Amino acid sequence: MPTASVSDRPPFTPLIPEEPQIHESAQGPRATPAAGRTAPTPRPVPGPRSAATPRPGRPGPGPARPAPPAQRPQPVPAPAAAQAVPAHQKNRSAPQLQLIPAPVGGALDAAEEAVDLLLESGRAPGDILVLTTGEQHPWAAHELSFGEAAYWAQHNAGDDVFFAAASAADRATSRPVVVVAVNGDVDDVVARALPVARERADTLLIVCGDPQTINSALGAGI
């Protein structure tokens, strides 16, 4: 058998480990985590929170809680300027004044005629208050015989014409129309009665009597 010569053998190539091939990858987080490390949990994108999503650390949706009772609004005190004031102290326009000339002895008759005309024109009886500066009207004298309580109860009812002495006008309440019979010529009584009668009249004040006596008592013409 022929023997091969040394020159016929292929040259000897040393065995070296194969070099690892490095491939370029896209920038960013590694798709495969390294051995021994836990991949980070992706963070959610912030967005609006729905009403059904519970807040962190609180239990999820459950039975609806009853709404708290509504708070009643506390009354706010009105300013001092807006507080209610008595009717006779309110800043209102002065009533219309009407003078019916009559002698002292005929002032009461003139006042009764004025009341009749008011009723015929449609005025309600309870709208009228009649004051006398002298002798009481016969109706008032008759009703006072049953006692002042029963007499003033009719005034408070306010459903009929009421007759009273001018000296008691402070006790009477305001009415739309006040008729004054100047059937007494005492100047100081008339001077006190007319200003009070004007305060009690809401819309109309009728004065029956002597114009000179009335003007002298008031210090000015009506």
KANORMO-V621880 format. One record per residue. N is the residue number from 1. OMEGA is omega in whole degrees, 0 to 359 (999 if undefined). BURIAL is I if it has 24 or more other C-alpha atoms within 12 Angstrom, else O. D_LAST is the distance of its C-alpha to the last C-alpha in whole Angstrom. Layout:
BEGIN
N	OMEGA	BURIAL	D_LAST
N	OMEGA	BURIAL	D_LAST
END
This chain:
BEGIN
1	184	O	172
2	180	O	170
3	180	O	168
4	178	O	165
5	181	O	165
6	184	O	162
7	180	O	161
8	179	O	160
9	176	O	158
10	182	O	154
11	182	O	152
12	177	O	151
13	181	O	147
14	178	O	145
15	177	O	143
16	180	O	139
17	180	O	136
18	180	O	134
19	179	O	131
20	177	O	128
21	181	O	126
22	179	O	122
23	178	O	120
24	179	O	117
25	179	O	114
26	178	O	110
27	178	O	108
28	181	O	105
29	181	O	106
30	181	O	109
31	182	O	110
32	182	O	112
33	177	O	112
34	182	O	114
35	177	O	116
36	180	O	115
37	181	O	111
38	181	O	108
39	179	O	107
40	179	O	103
41	180	O	100
42	180	O	98
43	179	O	95
44	178	O	92
45	181	O	90
46	179	O	86
47	180	O	84
48	181	O	81
49	179	O	81
50	182	O	80
51	182	O	78
52	182	O	81
53	181	O	83
54	176	O	83
55	179	O	83
56	178	O	86
57	180	O	87
58	181	O	84
59	181	O	86
60	181	O	85
61	179	O	83
62	179	O	83
63	181	O	80
64	178	O	77
65	178	O	75
66	180	O	72
67	179	O	68
68	181	O	67
69	181	O	63
70	179	O	60
71	178	O	58
72	179	O	55
73	179	O	52
74	180	O	50
75	179	O	47
76	181	O	45
77	181	O	42
78	177	O	39
79	183	O	38
80	182	O	36
81	183	O	33
82	180	O	33
83	181	O	33
84	178	O	31
85	179	O	28
86	185	O	26
87	184	O	23
88	178	I	21
89	181	O	22
90	178	O	22
91	182	O	21
92	181	O	19
93	181	O	16
94	179	O	12
95	175	I	12
96	182	O	10
97	177	I	7
98	181	I	8
99	176	I	7
100	181	I	11
101	179	I	12
102	175	I	15
103	182	I	17
104	181	I	18
105	183	O	21
106	183	O	19
107	181	I	17
108	177	I	19
109	179	I	21
110	179	I	17
111	179	I	17
112	177	I	21
113	178	O	20
114	178	I	17
115	180	I	20
116	180	O	23
117	179	O	21
118	180	I	20
119	180	O	24
120	180	O	25
121	176	O	24
122	177	O	25
123	177	O	23
124	180	O	26
125	181	I	26
126	179	I	26
127	192	I	22
128	174	I	20
129	180	I	20
130	179	I	18
131	178	I	18
132	181	I	18
133	180	I	17
134	183	I	20
135	180	I	23
136	171	I	24
137	182	I	24
138	179	O	28
139	181	O	29
140	180	I	28
141	180	O	30
142	182	O	33
143	178	O	33
144	178	O	32
145	177	O	36
146	179	O	37
147	182	O	36
148	182	O	33
149	180	O	35
150	180	O	35
151	182	O	32
152	175	O	30
153	177	O	33
154	176	I	31
155	182	I	28
156	178	O	30
157	175	O	32
158	181	O	28
159	180	O	30
160	175	O	28
161	182	I	25
162	179	I	24
163	181	I	23
164	176	I	23
165	180	I	22
166	179	I	19
167	179	I	21
168	183	I	23
169	178	I	20
170	181	O	22
171	181	O	25
172	177	I	23
173	183	I	23
174	174	I	20
175	181	I	20
176	183	I	19
177	175	I	16
178	178	I	15
179	181	I	14
180	174	I	13
181	179	I	15
182	181	I	14
183	172	I	18
184	187	I	18
185	176	I	17
186	189	O	18
187	184	O	16
188	177	O	17
189	179	I	17
190	181	I	14
191	178	I	13
192	186	I	15
193	187	I	14
194	177	I	11
195	179	I	12
196	178	I	15
197	178	I	13
198	178	I	12
199	182	I	15
200	181	I	17
201	180	I	15
202	185	I	17
203	187	I	15
204	175	I	13
205	180	I	11
206	180	I	10
207	180	I	9
208	180	I	12
209	181	I	12
210	182	I	12
211	181	I	9
212	178	I	10
213	181	I	11
214	181	I	8
215	179	O	7
216	181	O	10
217	182	I	11
218	184	O	8
219	179	O	10
220	180	O	7
221	177	O	4
222	999	I	0
END
